[in-house]
Amino acid sequence: MRKKILVTGGAGYIGSHTLIELLEQTDYEVISIDNFSNSSPKTYERIRNISDQRFTTIELDLCDKAALRDTFQELGEIAGIIHFAAFKSVPESTEKPLKYYRNNLNSLFNLSELAYEFGVRSFIFSSSCSVYGNIESLPVSEQTTLNQAESPYAYTKQVGEQFLEDFCLAHKDFNCISLRYFNPVGAHESGLIGEDPINPPTSLVPVITKTAMGIIPRMTVYGTDYPTRDGSCIRDYIHVSDVANAHIQALSCIFEGKMKKNHSIFNLGTGSGVSVLEAIQAFEEVSGLQLNYTLGPRRAGDVVSIYSDTSLSYAALQWKPKHNLRSMMASAWKWEQYLNENN
């Protein structure tokens, strides 16, 4: 009998790519929940064009506890949950902190409480490298002490992880893996799905591709006076399909009883840092285009430099990223061209 997997935020960027990875597994039945606050139902259509496997979709706000309870009752036995649904814009979170605290935390509290009540014992949490704050010693490992969060968004992820740690201490039969993503970029190899937020993009790569397409007239590099090799922020960019694949490995780790403790945390990155200006250069080389950008002041909430030590995730999850920076940029550009041709 196939295991039923519930994915929240399945129409979002990482969620949609993870749905595809799950649908390629013959032993999973997939259900996706999304309220389309920053995504579109069109994403499901694109997933169905990529995969010939059926999956169930439910429109629901996880902050509506009563409606969520009804959904658990209707779905029956669920083997595992992958929880993506959250607001994720660092700049917006500094402007609208209440929106982020209310949505990101209440949704997690409701979901985990009802999951346990309805017998779900396997839970994957979408966390972020932003939990580390500004770190002096790089690369960062899972044992690195968390500094003060640089944004309300980052703090909701710190609180989320601590809550799950406490929840797992209280419920020894509840198994959770928190995955700290570094900077997911790129798009599915088909070019049919990728990052397509309803709200104006704040992540670097969609800003780059939309600038190249002319949708954004000119992009800004926020901060050129950081203590880095070229003055711009440094991040660990990882292909979204590699991130999606890690969730399959994480589920297997739980289902096969390989966890050493019932709440484990893993970094998902490539282990190397790329500056904003280097990312722009890589895109220009892949696309053959010259971007229209200007150099601007620092942006509130941005960490100076961060990249990962991923040796623990490699060892525990048997997972390694397959894509390099050029592949990430090429796939993101292919996706942007698809959007331009089909919208």
Contacts in CASP RR format, 6 or more apart in sequence:
PFRMAT RR
TARGET T0000
AUTHOR 0000-0000-0000
METHOD contacts of the structure
MODEL  1
MRKKILVTGGAGYIGSHTLIELLEQTDYEVISIDNFSNSSPKTYERIRNI
SDQRFTTIELDLCDKAALRDTFQELGEIAGIIHFAAFKSVPESTEKPLKY
YRNNLNSLFNLSELAYEFGVRSFIFSSSCSVYGNIESLPVSEQTTLNQAE
SPYAYTKQVGEQFLEDFCLAHKDFNCISLRYFNPVGAHESGLIGEDPINP
PTSLVPVITKTAMGIIPRMTVYGTDYPTRDGSCIRDYIHVSDVANAHIQA
LSCIFEGKMKKNHSIFNLGTGSGVSVLEAIQAFEEVSGLQLNYTLGPRRA
GDVVSIYSDTSLSYAALQWKPKHNLRSMMASAWKWEQYLNENN
2 26 0 8 1.000
2 27 0 8 1.000
2 28 0 8 1.000
2 29 0 8 1.000
3 27 0 8 1.000
3 28 0 8 1.000
3 29 0 8 1.000
3 79 0 8 1.000
3 80 0 8 1.000
3 255 0 8 1.000
4 28 0 8 1.000
4 29 0 8 1.000
4 31 0 8 1.000
4 75 0 8 1.000
4 76 0 8 1.000
4 77 0 8 1.000
4 78 0 8 1.000
4 79 0 8 1.000
4 80 0 8 1.000
5 22 0 8 1.000
5 28 0 8 1.000
5 29 0 8 1.000
5 30 0 8 1.000
5 31 0 8 1.000
5 78 0 8 1.000
5 79 0 8 1.000
5 80 0 8 1.000
5 81 0 8 1.000
5 82 0 8 1.000
5 251 0 8 1.000
6 31 0 8 1.000
6 32 0 8 1.000
6 33 0 8 1.000
6 75 0 8 1.000
6 78 0 8 1.000
6 80 0 8 1.000
6 81 0 8 1.000
6 82 0 8 1.000
6 120 0 8 1.000
7 15 0 8 1.000
7 18 0 8 1.000
7 19 0 8 1.000
7 22 0 8 1.000
7 30 0 8 1.000
7 31 0 8 1.000
7 32 0 8 1.000
7 33 0 8 1.000
7 81 0 8 1.000
7 82 0 8 1.000
7 84 0 8 1.000
8 32 0 8 1.000
8 33 0 8 1.000
8 34 0 8 1.000
8 62 0 8 1.000
8 81 0 8 1.000
8 82 0 8 1.000
8 83 0 8 1.000
8 84 0 8 1.000
8 85 0 8 1.000
8 107 0 8 1.000
8 111 0 8 1.000
9 15 0 8 1.000
9 32 0 8 1.000
9 33 0 8 1.000
9 34 0 8 1.000
9 39 0 8 1.000
9 84 0 8 1.000
9 85 0 8 1.000
10 16 0 8 1.000
10 18 0 8 1.000
10 19 0 8 1.000
10 32 0 8 1.000
10 33 0 8 1.000
10 34 0 8 1.000
10 39 0 8 1.000
10 43 0 8 1.000
10 84 0 8 1.000
10 85 0 8 1.000
11 32 0 8 1.000
11 34 0 8 1.000
11 36 0 8 1.000
11 39 0 8 1.000
11 40 0 8 1.000
11 41 0 8 1.000
11 43 0 8 1.000
11 44 0 8 1.000
11 57 0 8 1.000
12 34 0 8 1.000
12 38 0 8 1.000
12 39 0 8 1.000
12 43 0 8 1.000
12 84 0 8 1.000
13 39 0 8 1.000
13 184 0 8 1.000
13 194 0 8 1.000
13 195 0 8 1.000
13 196 0 8 1.000
13 197 0 8 1.000
13 240 0 8 1.000
14 84 0 8 1.000
14 126 0 8 1.000
14 181 0 8 1.000
14 184 0 8 1.000
14 240 0 8 1.000
14 243 0 8 1.000
14 244 0 8 1.000
15 32 0 8 1.000
15 82 0 8 1.000
15 84 0 8 1.000
15 244 0 8 1.000
16 39 0 8 1.000
16 43 0 8 1.000
16 46 0 8 1.000
16 47 0 8 1.000
16 193 0 8 1.000
16 194 0 8 1.000
17 188 0 8 1.000
17 193 0 8 1.000
17 194 0 8 1.000
17 240 0 8 1.000
17 241 0 8 1.000
17 243 0 8 1.000
17 244 0 8 1.000
18 82 0 8 1.000
18 84 0 8 1.000
18 243 0 8 1.000
18 244 0 8 1.000
18 247 0 8 1.000
18 248 0 8 1.000
19 30 0 8 1.000
19 32 0 8 1.000
19 47 0 8 1.000
19 55 0 8 1.000
20 47 0 8 1.000
20 50 0 8 1.000
20 51 0 8 1.000
20 188 0 8 1.000
20 193 0 8 1.000
20 244 0 8 1.000
21 241 0 8 1.000
21 244 0 8 1.000
21 245 0 8 1.000
21 247 0 8 1.000
21 248 0 8 1.000
22 28 0 8 1.000
22 30 0 8 1.000
22 247 0 8 1.000
22 248 0 8 1.000
23 30 0 8 1.000
23 47 0 8 1.000
23 51 0 8 1.000
23 53 0 8 1.000
23 55 0 8 1.000
24 51 0 8 1.000
24 53 0 8 1.000
25 248 0 8 1.000
29 55 0 8 1.000
30 53 0 8 1.000
30 55 0 8 1.000
30 56 0 8 1.000
31 55 0 8 1.000
31 56 0 8 1.000
31 57 0 8 1.000
31 58 0 8 1.000
31 75 0 8 1.000
31 78 0 8 1.000
32 44 0 8 1.000
32 55 0 8 1.000
32 56 0 8 1.000
32 57 0 8 1.000
32 58 0 8 1.000
33 57 0 8 1.000
33 58 0 8 1.000
33 59 0 8 1.000
33 60 0 8 1.000
33 62 0 8 1.000
33 71 0 8 1.000
33 85 0 8 1.000
34 57 0 8 1.000
34 58 0 8 1.000
34 59 0 8 1.000
34 60 0 8 1.000
34 85 0 8 1.000
35 59 0 8 1.000
35 60 0 8 1.000
35 61 0 8 1.000
35 62 0 8 1.000
35 85 0 8 1.000
36 59 0 8 1.000
36 198 0 8 1.000
37 61 0 8 1.000
37 87 0 8 1.000
37 198 0 8 1.000
38 87 0 8 1.000
38 197 0 8 1.000
38 198 0 8 1.000
38 199 0 8 1.000
39 196 0 8 1.000
39 197 0 8 1.000
39 198 0 8 1.000
40 196 0 8 1.000
40 198 0 8 1.000
41 57 0 8 1.000
41 59 0 8 1.000
43 193 0 8 1.000
43 196 0 8 1.000
44 57 0 8 1.000
46 192 0 8 1.000
46 193 0 8 1.000
47 55 0 8 1.000
47 193 0 8 1.000
49 192 0 8 1.000
50 188 0 8 1.000
50 190 0 8 1.000
50 192 0 8 1.000
50 193 0 8 1.000
58 71 0 8 1.000
60 67 0 8 1.000
60 68 0 8 1.000
60 71 0 8 1.000
61 67 0 8 1.000
61 107 0 8 1.000
62 68 0 8 1.000
62 85 0 8 1.000
62 106 0 8 1.000
62 107 0 8 1.000
62 110 0 8 1.000
62 111 0 8 1.000
63 102 0 8 1.000
63 103 0 8 1.000
63 106 0 8 1.000
63 107 0 8 1.000
63 110 0 8 1.000
65 110 0 8 1.000
65 114 0 8 1.000
68 110 0 8 1.000
68 111 0 8 1.000
68 114 0 8 1.000
69 114 0 8 1.000
72 78 0 8 1.000
72 114 0 8 1.000
72 115 0 8 1.000
72 117 0 8 1.000
72 118 0 8 1.000
73 118 0 8 1.000
76 118 0 8 1.000
77 119 0 8 1.000
78 115 0 8 1.000
78 118 0 8 1.000
78 119 0 8 1.000
78 120 0 8 1.000
79 120 0 8 1.000
79 122 0 8 1.000
79 255 0 8 1.000
80 120 0 8 1.000
80 121 0 8 1.000
80 122 0 8 1.000
80 123 0 8 1.000
80 124 0 8 1.000
80 251 0 8 1.000
80 254 0 8 1.000
81 111 0 8 1.000
81 115 0 8 1.000
81 120 0 8 1.000
81 122 0 8 1.000
81 123 0 8 1.000
81 124 0 8 1.000
82 124 0 8 1.000
82 126 0 8 1.000
82 247 0 8 1.000
82 251 0 8 1.000
83 107 0 8 1.000
83 108 0 8 1.000
83 111 0 8 1.000
83 123 0 8 1.000
83 124 0 8 1.000
83 125 0 8 1.000
83 126 0 8 1.000
84 126 0 8 1.000
85 107 0 8 1.000
86 103 0 8 1.000
86 104 0 8 1.000
86 107 0 8 1.000
86 108 0 8 1.000
86 126 0 8 1.000
86 156 0 8 1.000
87 93 0 8 1.000
87 99 0 8 1.000
87 100 0 8 1.000
87 103 0 8 1.000
87 104 0 8 1.000
87 153 0 8 1.000
88 128 0 8 1.000
88 153 0 8 1.000
89 153 0 8 1.000
89 199 0 8 1.000
89 202 0 8 1.000
90 130 0 8 1.000
90 150 0 8 1.000
90 151 0 8 1.000
90 153 0 8 1.000
90 154 0 8 1.000
90 202 0 8 1.000
90 299 0 8 1.000
90 301 0 8 1.000
90 302 0 8 1.000
91 202 0 8 1.000
91 299 0 8 1.000
91 300 0 8 1.000
91 301 0 8 1.000
92 99 0 8 1.000
92 100 0 8 1.000
92 153 0 8 1.000
92 199 0 8 1.000
92 202 0 8 1.000
93 99 0 8 1.000
93 100 0 8 1.000
93 151 0 8 1.000
93 152 0 8 1.000
93 153 0 8 1.000
93 154 0 8 1.000
93 156 0 8 1.000
94 151 0 8 1.000
94 152 0 8 1.000
94 300 0 8 1.000
94 301 0 8 1.000
97 152 0 8 1.000
100 152 0 8 1.000
100 153 0 8 1.000
100 156 0 8 1.000
101 152 0 8 1.000
101 156 0 8 1.000
104 153 0 8 1.000
104 156 0 8 1.000
104 157 0 8 1.000
104 160 0 8 1.000
105 156 0 8 1.000
105 159 0 8 1.000
105 160 0 8 1.000
105 163 0 8 1.000
108 125 0 8 1.000
108 160 0 8 1.000
108 163 0 8 1.000
108 164 0 8 1.000
109 163 0 8 1.000
112 123 0 8 1.000
112 163 0 8 1.000
112 164 0 8 1.000
112 167 0 8 1.000
115 123 0 8 1.000
116 167 0 8 1.000
116 171 0 8 1.000
116 174 0 8 1.000
121 173 0 8 1.000
121 174 0 8 1.000
121 175 0 8 1.000
122 175 0 8 1.000
122 251 0 8 1.000
122 254 0 8 1.000
122 255 0 8 1.000
123 164 0 8 1.000
123 174 0 8 1.000
123 175 0 8 1.000
123 176 0 8 1.000
123 177 0 8 1.000
124 176 0 8 1.000
124 177 0 8 1.000
124 179 0 8 1.000
124 247 0 8 1.000
124 250 0 8 1.000
124 251 0 8 1.000
124 254 0 8 1.000
125 160 0 8 1.000
125 161 0 8 1.000
125 164 0 8 1.000
125 176 0 8 1.000
125 177 0 8 1.000
125 178 0 8 1.000
125 179 0 8 1.000
126 179 0 8 1.000
126 181 0 8 1.000
127 157 0 8 1.000
127 160 0 8 1.000
127 161 0 8 1.000
127 178 0 8 1.000
127 179 0 8 1.000
127 180 0 8 1.000
127 181 0 8 1.000
127 265 0 8 1.000
128 153 0 8 1.000
128 154 0 8 1.000
128 157 0 8 1.000
128 180 0 8 1.000
128 181 0 8 1.000
129 140 0 8 1.000
129 180 0 8 1.000
129 181 0 8 1.000
129 182 0 8 1.000
129 183 0 8 1.000
129 236 0 8 1.000
129 267 0 8 1.000
129 306 0 8 1.000
129 308 0 8 1.000
130 149 0 8 1.000
130 150 0 8 1.000
130 151 0 8 1.000
130 153 0 8 1.000
130 154 0 8 1.000
130 157 0 8 1.000
130 303 0 8 1.000
131 146 0 8 1.000
131 149 0 8 1.000
131 154 0 8 1.000
131 157 0 8 1.000
131 158 0 8 1.000
131 161 0 8 1.000
131 180 0 8 1.000
132 140 0 8 1.000
132 144 0 8 1.000
132 146 0 8 1.000
132 147 0 8 1.000
132 180 0 8 1.000
132 303 0 8 1.000
132 306 0 8 1.000
133 146 0 8 1.000
133 147 0 8 1.000
133 148 0 8 1.000
133 149 0 8 1.000
133 150 0 8 1.000
133 154 0 8 1.000
133 303 0 8 1.000
133 306 0 8 1.000
134 147 0 8 1.000
134 150 0 8 1.000
134 303 0 8 1.000
134 304 0 8 1.000
135 144 0 8 1.000
135 147 0 8 1.000
135 303 0 8 1.000
135 305 0 8 1.000
135 306 0 8 1.000
137 144 0 8 1.000
138 305 0 8 1.000
138 306 0 8 1.000
138 307 0 8 1.000
139 236 0 8 1.000
139 271 0 8 1.000
139 307 0 8 1.000
139 308 0 8 1.000
139 309 0 8 1.000
140 267 0 8 1.000
140 306 0 8 1.000
140 307 0 8 1.000
140 308 0 8 1.000
140 309 0 8 1.000
141 267 0 8 1.000
141 308 0 8 1.000
141 309 0 8 1.000
141 311 0 8 1.000
141 312 0 8 1.000
142 180 0 8 1.000
142 265 0 8 1.000
142 266 0 8 1.000
142 267 0 8 1.000
142 309 0 8 1.000
142 312 0 8 1.000
146 158 0 8 1.000
149 155 0 8 1.000
149 157 0 8 1.000
149 158 0 8 1.000
150 301 0 8 1.000
150 302 0 8 1.000
150 303 0 8 1.000
151 300 0 8 1.000
151 301 0 8 1.000
154 301 0 8 1.000
161 178 0 8 1.000
161 265 0 8 1.000
164 176 0 8 1.000
164 178 0 8 1.000
164 263 0 8 1.000
165 263 0 8 1.000
167 174 0 8 1.000
167 176 0 8 1.000
167 263 0 8 1.000
168 174 0 8 1.000
168 175 0 8 1.000
168 176 0 8 1.000
168 261 0 8 1.000
168 262 0 8 1.000
168 263 0 8 1.000
169 263 0 8 1.000
172 262 0 8 1.000
173 262 0 8 1.000
174 262 0 8 1.000
175 254 0 8 1.000
175 259 0 8 1.000
175 262 0 8 1.000
175 263 0 8 1.000
176 262 0 8 1.000
176 263 0 8 1.000
176 264 0 8 1.000
177 250 0 8 1.000
177 253 0 8 1.000
177 254 0 8 1.000
177 259 0 8 1.000
177 263 0 8 1.000
177 264 0 8 1.000
177 265 0 8 1.000
177 266 0 8 1.000
178 263 0 8 1.000
178 264 0 8 1.000
178 265 0 8 1.000
178 266 0 8 1.000
179 243 0 8 1.000
179 246 0 8 1.000
179 247 0 8 1.000
179 250 0 8 1.000
179 265 0 8 1.000
179 266 0 8 1.000
179 268 0 8 1.000
180 265 0 8 1.000
180 266 0 8 1.000
180 267 0 8 1.000
180 268 0 8 1.000
180 308 0 8 1.000
181 238 0 8 1.000
181 243 0 8 1.000
181 268 0 8 1.000
181 269 0 8 1.000
182 235 0 8 1.000
182 236 0 8 1.000
182 237 0 8 1.000
182 238 0 8 1.000
182 267 0 8 1.000
182 268 0 8 1.000
182 269 0 8 1.000
182 270 0 8 1.000
182 271 0 8 1.000
182 306 0 8 1.000
182 307 0 8 1.000
182 308 0 8 1.000
183 203 0 8 1.000
183 204 0 8 1.000
183 235 0 8 1.000
183 236 0 8 1.000
183 237 0 8 1.000
183 238 0 8 1.000
184 237 0 8 1.000
184 238 0 8 1.000
184 239 0 8 1.000
184 240 0 8 1.000
184 243 0 8 1.000
185 195 0 8 1.000
185 203 0 8 1.000
185 204 0 8 1.000
185 205 0 8 1.000
185 237 0 8 1.000
185 238 0 8 1.000
185 239 0 8 1.000
185 240 0 8 1.000
185 328 0 8 1.000
185 329 0 8 1.000
185 332 0 8 1.000
186 194 0 8 1.000
186 195 0 8 1.000
186 205 0 8 1.000
186 239 0 8 1.000
186 240 0 8 1.000
186 241 0 8 1.000
186 328 0 8 1.000
186 329 0 8 1.000
186 331 0 8 1.000
186 332 0 8 1.000
186 335 0 8 1.000
187 193 0 8 1.000
187 194 0 8 1.000
187 195 0 8 1.000
187 240 0 8 1.000
187 331 0 8 1.000
187 332 0 8 1.000
187 334 0 8 1.000
187 335 0 8 1.000
188 194 0 8 1.000
188 240 0 8 1.000
188 241 0 8 1.000
188 331 0 8 1.000
188 335 0 8 1.000
189 241 0 8 1.000
189 331 0 8 1.000
191 331 0 8 1.000
191 334 0 8 1.000
191 335 0 8 1.000
191 338 0 8 1.000
192 335 0 8 1.000
192 338 0 8 1.000
193 335 0 8 1.000
194 240 0 8 1.000
194 332 0 8 1.000
194 335 0 8 1.000
195 201 0 8 1.000
195 203 0 8 1.000
195 205 0 8 1.000
195 206 0 8 1.000
195 240 0 8 1.000
195 332 0 8 1.000
195 335 0 8 1.000
196 206 0 8 1.000
196 335 0 8 1.000
196 339 0 8 1.000
197 206 0 8 1.000
201 207 0 8 1.000
201 210 0 8 1.000
204 235 0 8 1.000
204 276 0 8 1.000
204 279 0 8 1.000
205 237 0 8 1.000
205 279 0 8 1.000
205 283 0 8 1.000
205 328 0 8 1.000
205 329 0 8 1.000
205 332 0 8 1.000
206 332 0 8 1.000
206 336 0 8 1.000
207 216 0 8 1.000
207 219 0 8 1.000
208 219 0 8 1.000
208 279 0 8 1.000
208 280 0 8 1.000
208 283 0 8 1.000
208 291 0 8 1.000
208 329 0 8 1.000
208 332 0 8 1.000
209 283 0 8 1.000
209 332 0 8 1.000
209 333 0 8 1.000
209 335 0 8 1.000
209 336 0 8 1.000
210 216 0 8 1.000
210 336 0 8 1.000
211 217 0 8 1.000
211 218 0 8 1.000
211 219 0 8 1.000
211 291 0 8 1.000
211 292 0 8 1.000
211 293 0 8 1.000
212 283 0 8 1.000
212 287 0 8 1.000
212 289 0 8 1.000
212 291 0 8 1.000
212 333 0 8 1.000
212 336 0 8 1.000
213 336 0 8 1.000
213 337 0 8 1.000
213 340 0 8 1.000
217 292 0 8 1.000
218 292 0 8 1.000
218 293 0 8 1.000
218 294 0 8 1.000
219 291 0 8 1.000
219 292 0 8 1.000
219 293 0 8 1.000
219 294 0 8 1.000
220 293 0 8 1.000
220 294 0 8 1.000
220 295 0 8 1.000
220 296 0 8 1.000
221 232 0 8 1.000
221 276 0 8 1.000
221 277 0 8 1.000
221 280 0 8 1.000
221 293 0 8 1.000
221 294 0 8 1.000
221 295 0 8 1.000
221 296 0 8 1.000
222 233 0 8 1.000
222 276 0 8 1.000
222 296 0 8 1.000
222 297 0 8 1.000
222 298 0 8 1.000
222 299 0 8 1.000
222 302 0 8 1.000
223 231 0 8 1.000
223 232 0 8 1.000
223 233 0 8 1.000
223 295 0 8 1.000
223 296 0 8 1.000
223 297 0 8 1.000
223 298 0 8 1.000
223 299 0 8 1.000
223 302 0 8 1.000
224 230 0 8 1.000
224 231 0 8 1.000
224 232 0 8 1.000
224 295 0 8 1.000
224 296 0 8 1.000
225 231 0 8 1.000
225 298 0 8 1.000
226 232 0 8 1.000
226 233 0 8 1.000
226 234 0 8 1.000
226 298 0 8 1.000
226 304 0 8 1.000
226 305 0 8 1.000
227 304 0 8 1.000
227 305 0 8 1.000
228 234 0 8 1.000
228 275 0 8 1.000
228 304 0 8 1.000
228 305 0 8 1.000
229 275 0 8 1.000
230 275 0 8 1.000
230 277 0 8 1.000
230 278 0 8 1.000
231 275 0 8 1.000
231 277 0 8 1.000
232 275 0 8 1.000
232 276 0 8 1.000
232 277 0 8 1.000
233 275 0 8 1.000
233 276 0 8 1.000
233 302 0 8 1.000
233 303 0 8 1.000
233 304 0 8 1.000
233 305 0 8 1.000
234 273 0 8 1.000
234 274 0 8 1.000
234 275 0 8 1.000
234 276 0 8 1.000
234 304 0 8 1.000
234 305 0 8 1.000
234 306 0 8 1.000
234 307 0 8 1.000
235 273 0 8 1.000
235 274 0 8 1.000
235 275 0 8 1.000
235 276 0 8 1.000
235 279 0 8 1.000
235 305 0 8 1.000
235 306 0 8 1.000
235 307 0 8 1.000
236 269 0 8 1.000
236 270 0 8 1.000
236 271 0 8 1.000
236 272 0 8 1.000
236 273 0 8 1.000
236 274 0 8 1.000
236 306 0 8 1.000
236 307 0 8 1.000
236 308 0 8 1.000
237 270 0 8 1.000
237 273 0 8 1.000
237 274 0 8 1.000
237 279 0 8 1.000
237 325 0 8 1.000
237 328 0 8 1.000
238 268 0 8 1.000
238 269 0 8 1.000
238 270 0 8 1.000
238 321 0 8 1.000
238 323 0 8 1.000
238 328 0 8 1.000
239 321 0 8 1.000
239 322 0 8 1.000
239 323 0 8 1.000
239 327 0 8 1.000
239 328 0 8 1.000
239 331 0 8 1.000
241 322 0 8 1.000
241 323 0 8 1.000
242 268 0 8 1.000
242 269 0 8 1.000
242 321 0 8 1.000
242 322 0 8 1.000
242 323 0 8 1.000
243 268 0 8 1.000
245 319 0 8 1.000
246 266 0 8 1.000
246 268 0 8 1.000
246 313 0 8 1.000
246 317 0 8 1.000
246 319 0 8 1.000
249 317 0 8 1.000
249 318 0 8 1.000
249 319 0 8 1.000
250 266 0 8 1.000
250 317 0 8 1.000
252 258 0 8 1.000
253 259 0 8 1.000
253 264 0 8 1.000
253 316 0 8 1.000
253 317 0 8 1.000
258 316 0 8 1.000
260 316 0 8 1.000
264 316 0 8 1.000
266 310 0 8 1.000
266 312 0 8 1.000
266 313 0 8 1.000
266 316 0 8 1.000
266 317 0 8 1.000
267 308 0 8 1.000
267 309 0 8 1.000
267 310 0 8 1.000
267 312 0 8 1.000
267 313 0 8 1.000
268 308 0 8 1.000
268 310 0 8 1.000
268 313 0 8 1.000
269 307 0 8 1.000
269 308 0 8 1.000
269 310 0 8 1.000
269 313 0 8 1.000
269 321 0 8 1.000
270 307 0 8 1.000
270 308 0 8 1.000
270 310 0 8 1.000
270 321 0 8 1.000
271 307 0 8 1.000
271 308 0 8 1.000
271 309 0 8 1.000
271 310 0 8 1.000
272 307 0 8 1.000
273 305 0 8 1.000
273 307 0 8 1.000
274 282 0 8 1.000
274 325 0 8 1.000
279 325 0 8 1.000
279 329 0 8 1.000
280 291 0 8 1.000
280 293 0 8 1.000
282 325 0 8 1.000
282 326 0 8 1.000
282 329 0 8 1.000
283 289 0 8 1.000
283 291 0 8 1.000
283 329 0 8 1.000
283 332 0 8 1.000
283 333 0 8 1.000
284 290 0 8 1.000
284 291 0 8 1.000
285 326 0 8 1.000
286 326 0 8 1.000
286 329 0 8 1.000
286 330 0 8 1.000
286 333 0 8 1.000
287 329 0 8 1.000
287 333 0 8 1.000
313 319 0 8 1.000
314 320 0 8 1.000
323 331 0 8 1.000
END
